[in-house]
Amino acid sequence: LDVSGTAGAVTDVGILAVAQHCGELRHLFVDGTCGEVTDTSIERVAIRCRNLLGLSVMSTEGGVTDSSIRTITQHCPHLEWLDITRSGGTFSSAAINALKQAHPSLVVR
C-alpha cells in the first residue's frame, strides 16, 4: 500500500484502519505524510501485520520514532527492508542496531 506524498491527507486514523482490516499487508509506504502518520499507527501495523516485508517511513517529519523501531523489532519477523531516510533524525543508533541484530538480513536505508 502506497500513501506516499499525501501531504497530511492520510493520518494515523487511516493507517490504523489498514492495520485493523489488512492483516496480510506486505508493504507499506507512508513517505511524505507531513508528520500525520506516527508511532501510534506504525506500531499497530507492526503488531497486526506480522507478514510485513517492507516499510518506508521516509520524510515522516519526526512522527515515527524509536518506539516504532522497537515494536518492529519484536513483531515483524519477515521484514526484509526498512527505509528511514530523511525521517527527521528521530531514530537512535541503539534502536537501529538492535533491529539489525534481531534481523541480520534486514536492509535498512
C-alpha positions in Angstrom: 0.0 0.0 0.0 1.5 3.3 -1.0 0.1 6.5 0.6 3.3 8.5 0.0 3.2 12.2 -0.7 -0.3 12.7 0.6 0.9 15.8 2.5 -1.1 15.1 5.6 -4.3 13.8 3.9 -3.6 10.3 5.3 -3.3 10.2 9.0 -3.0 7.7 11.9 -6.7 7.1 11.6 -6.4 5.8 8.1 -3.3 3.7 8.8 -5.0 2.3 11.9 -7.9 1.1 9.7 -5.4 -0.5 7.4 -3.8 -2.3 10.3 -7.2 -3.5 11.5 -8.5 -4.8 8.2 -5.4 -5.7 6.2 -3.6 -8.2 8.3 -1.8 -9.7 5.3 -0.3 -6.4 4.3 3.2 -6.9 2.8 4.5 -3.4 2.0 3.6 0.0 3.4 4.9 3.3 2.1 4.0 6.4 4.2 6.6 8.8 2.9 5.9 12.4 3.0 2.8 12.3 5.2 3.8 15.5 6.9 4.0 14.0 10.4 0.4 12.9 10.3 1.4 9.2 10.4 3.1 8.5 13.8 4.2 5.8 16.1 0.5 5.2 17.0 -0.3 3.7 13.7 3.0 2.3 12.6 3.2 0.3 15.9 -0.3 -1.1 15.3 0.8 -2.1 11.7 3.8 -3.9 13.1 1.7 -5.8 15.7 -1.3 -6.7 13.3 0.6 -7.2 10.0 3.2 -9.7 11.1 3.9 -10.7 7.5 5.1 -7.2 6.6 8.1 -7.4 4.2 8.8 -3.8 3.6 8.2 -0.4 5.3 9.1 3.0 4.2 8.8 5.9 6.7 10.9 8.4 4.7 10.2 12.0 5.4 7.7 11.5 8.2 8.9 14.6 9.9 9.6 13.0 13.3 6.2 11.3 13.6 7.9 7.9 13.6 10.5 7.3 16.3 12.5 4.6 18.2 9.2 3.4 19.7 8.1 2.1 16.3 11.6 0.6 15.7 11.3 -1.4 19.0 7.9 -2.6 18.1 9.0 -3.6 14.6 12.0 -5.5 16.1 9.6 -7.5 18.2 6.7 -8.1 15.8 7.9 -8.2 12.2 10.0 -11.3 11.8 9.7 -11.3 8.0 10.7 -7.7 7.4 13.2 -7.5 4.5 13.7 -3.8 4.2 13.1 -0.6 6.1 13.6 2.9 4.7 14.1 5.6 7.3 15.9 8.1 5.1 15.1 11.8 5.6 12.9 10.9 8.6 14.0 13.8 10.8 16.8 12.1 12.8 14.3 10.5 15.2 16.0 7.1 15.3 18.8 6.4 17.7 21.7 4.2 16.6 20.9 1.9 19.6 17.4 1.2 18.3 18.7 0.6 14.7 21.5 -1.6 15.9 19.1 -3.7 18.0 16.8 -4.1 14.9 19.7 -5.2 12.7 20.9 -7.6 15.4 17.5 -9.2 15.7 17.1 -9.3 11.9 20.6 -9.7 10.4 19.4 -9.9 6.7 17.3 -6.7 7.0 18.3 -3.9 4.7 18.0 -0.5 6.4 18.3 2.6 4.3 
